Amino acid sequence: MDLSEIVKSTSAQDAGHEFELLDPVRGDPTGIKLIVAGPDSEIVRKARHEMTKEISRQSARRGGLTPEGQEQIMDEFLAAVVLGWTAKEGGKAVPYSKEAFLRLLKAGTWVRAQVDGFAGDRSPYFKTKA
């Protein structure tokens, strides 16, 4: 790997990559597709800094971080790195918004686990050579 490949990969990660949520039991596609910034993107770097600041703020204020506080901070981080989506509710397209995404995250821990896992995945940004 050469330096230019690494730099190119990092800049491509700001545009994000599409990821489809899978049914947590059968593994079937759900039709909900998210655009998630790559783990080495500037977007994720800034979101990570905000997350660290919020952890420090809450810890200083409360003498520690509650489980609810941890979940809220992680949800805010994921909302910052998801750039858009294709989703339907009742057969109608749902425009992407932070609020709509946070509602999706709260629908099931499996959603958070899949989004978090993909957010840390670098493989979409590096082509493997055969």
Contact map, one row per residue, 1 for C-alpha under 8 A:
1110110000000000000000000000000000000000000000000000000000000000000000000000000000000000000000000000000000000000000000000000000000
1111110000000000000000000000000000000000000000000000000000000000000000000000000000000000000000000000000000000000000000000000000000
1111111000000000000000000000000000000000000000000000000000000000000000000000000000000000000000000000000000000000000000000000000000
0111111100000000000000000000000000000000000000000000000000000000000000000000000000000000000000000000000000000000000000000000000000
1111111110000000000000000000000000000000000000000000000000000000000000000000000000000000000000000000000000000000000000000000000000
1111111111000000000000000000000000000000000000000000000000000000000000000000000000000000000000000000000000000000000000000000000000
0011111111100000000000000000000000000000000000000000000000000000000000000000000000000000000000000000000000000000000000000000000000
0001111111110000000000000000000000000000000000000000000000000000000000000000000000000000000000000000000000000000000000000000000000
0000111111111000000000000000000000000000000000000000000000000000000000000000000000000000000000000000000000000000000000000000110000
0000011111111100000000000000000000000101100000000000000000000000000000000000000000000000000000000000000000000000000000000000000000
0000001111111110000000000000000000000000100000000000000000000000000000000000000000000000000000000000000000000000000000000000000000
0000000111111111000000000000000000000000100000000000000000000000000000000000000000000000000000000000000000000000000000000000100000
0000000011111111100000000000000000001111100000000000000000000000000000000000000000000000000000000000000000000000000000000000100000
0000000001111111000000000000000000001100111000000000000000000000000000000000000000000000000000000000000000000000000000000000000000
0000000000111111100000000000000000001100000000000000000000000000000000000000000000000000000000000000000000000000000000000000000000
0000000000011111110000000000000000111100000000000000000000000000000000000000000000100000000000000000000000000000000000000000000000
0000000000001011111000000000000000111100000000000000000000000000000000000000000000000000000000000000000000000000000000000001000000
0000000000000001111100000000000011110000000000000000000000000000000000000000000000000000000000000000000000000000000000000000000000
0000000000000000111110000000000011110000000000000000000000000000000000000000000000000000000000000000000000000000000001000000000000
0000000000000000011111000000111111000000000000000000000000000000000000000000000000000000000000000000000000000000000000000000000000
0000000000000000001111100000111111000000000000000000000000000000000000000000000000000000000000000000000000000010011000000000000000
0000000000000000000111110111110000000000000000000000000000000000000000000000000000000000000000000000000000000000000000000000000000
0000000000000000000011111111110000000000000000000000000000000000000000000000000000000000000000000000000000000000000000000000000000
0000000000000000000001111110000000000000000000000000000000000000000000000000000000000000000000000000000000000100000000000000000000
0000000000000000000000111110000000000000000000000000000000000000000000000000000000000000000000000000000000000000000000000000000000
0000000000000000000001111111000000000000000000000000000000000000000000000000000000000000000000000000000000000000000000000000000000
0000000000000000000001111111100000000000000000000000000000000000000000000000000000000000000000000000000000000000000000000000000000
0000000000000000000001100111110000000000000000000000000000000000000000000000000000000000000000000000000000000000000000000000000000
0000000000000000000111100011111100000000000000000000000000000000000000000000000000000000000000000000000000000000000000000000000000
0000000000000000000111100001111100000000000000000000000000000000000000000000000000000000000000000000000000000000000000000000000000
0000000000000000000110000000111110000000000000000000000000000000000000000000000000000110000000000000000000000000000000000000000000
0000000000000000000110000000111111000000000000000000000000000000000000000000000000001111000000000000000000000000000000000000000000
0000000000000000011110000000001111100000000000000000000000000000000000000000000000001110000000000000000000000000000000000000000000
0000000000000000011110000000000111110000000000000000000000000000000000000000000001111100000000000000000000000000000000000000000000
0000000000000001111000000000000011111000000000000000000000000000000000000000000001111000000000000000000000000000000000000000000000
0000000000000001111000000000000001111100000000000000000000000000000000000000000011110000000000000000000000000000000001100000000000
0000000000001111100000000000000000111110101100000000000000000000000000000000000011100000000000000000000000000000000000100000000000
0000000001001111100000000000000000011111100100000000000000000000000000000000000000000000000000000000000000000000000000111100100000
0000000000001000000000000000000000001111100110000000000000000000000000000000000000000000000000000000000000000000000000111100000000
0000000001001000000000000000000000000111110110000000000000000000000000000000000000000000000000000000000000000000000000000100000000
0000000001111100000000000000000000001111111110000000000000000000000000000000000000000000000000000000000000000000000000000000000000
0000000000000100000000000000000000000001111111000000000000000000000000000000000000000000000000000000000000000000000000000000000000
0000000000000100000000000000000000001000111111100000000000000000000000000000000110000000000000000000000000000000000000000000000000
0000000000000000000000000000000000001111111111110000000000000000000000000000000110000000000000000000000000000000000000000000000000
0000000000000000000000000000000000000011111111111000000000000000000000000000000000000000000000000000000000000000000000000000000000
0000000000000000000000000000000000000000011111111100000000000000000000000000000000000000000000000000000000000000000000000000000000
0000000000000000000000000000000000000000001111111110000000000000000000000000100110000000000000000000000000000000000000000000000000
0000000000000000000000000000000000000000000111111111000000000000000000000000100000000000000000000000000000000000000000000000000000
0000000000000000000000000000000000000000000011111111100000000000000000000000000000000000000000000000000000000000000000000000000000
0000000000000000000000000000000000000000000001111111110000000000000000000000100000000000000000000000000000000000000000000000000000
0000000000000000000000000000000000000000000000111111111000000000000000001101100000000000000000000000000000000000000000000000000000
0000000000000000000000000000000000000000000000011111111100000000000000000000000000000000000000000000000000000000000000000000000000
0000000000000000000000000000000000000000000000001111111110000000000000000000000000000000000000000000000000000000000000000000000000
0000000000000000000000000000000000000000000000000111111111000000000000001000000000000000000000000000000000000000000000000000000000
0000000000000000000000000000000000000000000000000011111111100000100001001000000000000000000000000000000000000000000000000000000000
0000000000000000000000000000000000000000000000000001111111110000000000000000000000000000000000000000000000000000000000000000000000
0000000000000000000000000000000000000000000000000000111111111000000000000000000000000000000000000000000000000000000000000000000000
0000000000000000000000000000000000000000000000000000011111111111100010000000000000000000000000000000000000000000000000000000000000
0000000000000000000000000000000000000000000000000000001111111111100000000000000000000000000000000000000000000000000000000000000000
0000000000000000000000000000000000000000000000000000000111111111000000000000000000000000000000000000000000000000000000000000000000
0000000000000000000000000000000000000000000000000000000011111111000000000000000000000000000000000000000000000000000000000000000000
0000000000000000000000000000000000000000000000000000000001111111100000000000000000000000000000000000000000000000000000000000000000
0000000000000000000000000000000000000000000000000000000001111111100000000000000000000000000000000000000000000000000000000000000000
0000000000000000000000000000000000000000000000000000000001111111110000000000000000000000000000000000000000000000000000000000000000
0000000000000000000000000000000000000000000000000000001001100111111011000000000000000000000000000000000000000000000000000000000000
0000000000000000000000000000000000000000000000000000000000000001111111000000000000000000000000000000000000000000000000000000000000
0000000000000000000000000000000000000000000000000000000000000000111111100000000000000000000000000000000000000000000000000000000000
0000000000000000000000000000000000000000000000000000000000000000011111110000000000000000000000000000000000000000000000000000000000
0000000000000000000000000000000000000000000000000000000001000000111111111000000000000000000000000000000000000000000000000000000000
0000000000000000000000000000000000000000000000000000001000000000111111111100000000000000000000000000000000000000000000000000000000
0000000000000000000000000000000000000000000000000000000000000000001111111110000000000000000000000000000000000000000000000000000000
0000000000000000000000000000000000000000000000000000000000000000000111111111000000000000000000000000000000000000000000000000000000
0000000000000000000000000000000000000000000000000010011000000000000011111111100000000000000000000000000000000000000000000000000000
0000000000000000000000000000000000000000000000000010000000000000000001111111110000000000000000000000000000000000000000000000000000
0000000000000000000000000000000000000000000000000000000000000000000000111111111000000000000000000000010010000000000000000000000000
0000000000000000000000000000000000000000000000000010000000000000000000011111111100000000000000000000000000000000000000000000000000
0000000000000000000000000000000000000000000000110110000000000000000000001111111110000000000000000000000000000000000000000000000000
0000000000000000000000000000000000000000000000000000000000000000000000000111111111000000000000000000000000000000001100100000000000
0000000000000000000000000000000000000000000000000000000000000000000000000011111111000000000000000100110000000000000000000000000000
0000000000000000000000000000000000000000001100100000000000000000000000000001111111100000000000000000000000000000000000000000000000
0000000000000000000000000000000000011000001100100000000000000000000000000000111111100000000000000000000000000000000000100000000000
0000000000000000000000000000000001111000000000000000000000000000000000000000011111111000000000000000000000000000000000000000000000
0000000000000001000000000000000001111000000000000000000000000000000000000000000111111000000000000000000000000000000000000000000000
0000000000000000000000000000000001110000000000000000000000000000000000000000000001111100000000011000000000000000000000000000000000
0000000000000000000000000000000111100000000000000000000000000000000000000000000001111110000000110000000000000000000000000000000000
0000000000000000000000000000001111000000000000000000000000000000000000000000000000011111000011110000000000000000000000000000000000
0000000000000000000000000000001110000000000000000000000000000000000000000000000000001111100011100000000000000000000000000000000000
0000000000000000000000000000000100000000000000000000000000000000000000000000000000000111111111000000000000000000000000000000000000
0000000000000000000000000000000000000000000000000000000000000000000000000000000000000011111111000000000000000000000000000000000000
0000000000000000000000000000000000000000000000000000000000000000000000000000000000000001111100000000000000000000000000000000000000
0000000000000000000000000000000000000000000000000000000000000000000000000000000000000001111110000000000000000000000000000000000000
0000000000000000000000000000000000000000000000000000000000000000000000000000000000000001111111000000000000000000000000000000000000
0000000000000000000000000000000000000000000000000000000000000000000000000000000000000111101111100000000000000000000000000000000000
0000000000000000000000000000000000000000000000000000000000000000000000000000000000000111100111110000000000000000000000000000000000
0000000000000000000000000000000000000000000000000000000000000000000000000000000000001110000011111000000000000000000000000000000000
0000000000000000000000000000000000000000000000000000000000000000000000000000000000011100000001111101100000000000000000000000000000
0000000000000000000000000000000000000000000000000000000000000000000000000000000000010000000000111111100000000000000000000000000000
0000000000000000000000000000000000000000000000000000000000000000000000000000001000000000000000011111110000000000000000000000000000
0000000000000000000000000000000000000000000000000000000000000000000000000000000000000000000000001111111000000000000000000000000000
0000000000000000000000000000000000000000000000000000000000000000000000000000000000000000000000011111111100000000000000000000000000
0000000000000000000000000000000000000000000000000000000000000000000000000000001000000000000000011111111110000000000000000000000000
0000000000000000000000000000000000000000000000000000000000000000000000000010001000000000000000000111111111000000000000000000000000
0000000000000000000000000000000000000000000000000000000000000000000000000000000000000000000000000011111111100000000000000000000000
0000000000000000000000000000000000000000000000000000000000000000000000000000000000000000000000000001111111110010000000000000000000
0000000000000000000000000000000000000000000000000000000000000000000000000010000000000000000000000000111111111011000000000000000000
0000000000000000000000000000000000000000000000000000000000000000000000000000000000000000000000000000011111111001000000000000000000
0000000000000000000000000000000000000000000000000000000000000000000000000000000000000000000000000000001111111010000000000000000000
0000000000000000000000000000000000000000000000000000000000000000000000000000000000000000000000000000000111111111000000000000000000
0000000000000000000000000000000000000000000000000000000000000000000000000000000000000000000000000000000011111111100000000000000000
0000000000000000000000010000000000000000000000000000000000000000000000000000000000000000000000000000000000011111110000000000000000
0000000000000000000010000000000000000000000000000000000000000000000000000000000000000000000000000000000110111111111000000000000000
0000000000000000000000000000000000000000000000000000000000000000000000000000000000000000000000000000000011011111111100000000000000
0000000000000000000000000000000000000000000000000000000000000000000000000000000000000000000000000000000000001111111110000000000000
0000000000000000000010000000000000000000000000000000000000000000000000000000000000000000000000000000000000000111111111000000000000
0000000000000000000010000000000000000000000000000000000000000000000000000000010000000000000000000000000000000011111111100000000000
0000000000000000000000000000000000000000000000000000000000000000000000000000010000000000000000000000000000000001111111110000000000
0000000000000000000000000000000000000000000000000000000000000000000000000000000000000000000000000000000000000000111111111000000000
0000000000000000001000000000000000010000000000000000000000000000000000000000000000000000000000000000000000000000011111111000000000
0000000000000000000000000000000000011110000000000000000000000000000000000000010010000000000000000000000000000000001111111000000000
0000000000000000000000000000000000000110000000000000000000000000000000000000000000000000000000000000000000000000000111111100000000
0000000000000000000000000000000000000110000000000000000000000000000000000000000000000000000000000000000000000000000011111111000000
0000000000000000000000000000000000000111000000000000000000000000000000000000000000000000000000000000000000000000000000011111110000
0000000000000000000000000000000000000000000000000000000000000000000000000000000000000000000000000000000000000000000000001111111000
0000000000000000100000000000000000000000000000000000000000000000000000000000000000000000000000000000000000000000000000001111111000
0000000010011000000000000000000000000100000000000000000000000000000000000000000000000000000000000000000000000000000000000111111000
0000000010000000000000000000000000000000000000000000000000000000000000000000000000000000000000000000000000000000000000000111111100
0000000000000000000000000000000000000000000000000000000000000000000000000000000000000000000000000000000000000000000000000011111110
0000000000000000000000000000000000000000000000000000000000000000000000000000000000000000000000000000000000000000000000000000011111
0000000000000000000000000000000000000000000000000000000000000000000000000000000000000000000000000000000000000000000000000000001111
0000000000000000000000000000000000000000000000000000000000000000000000000000000000000000000000000000000000000000000000000000000111
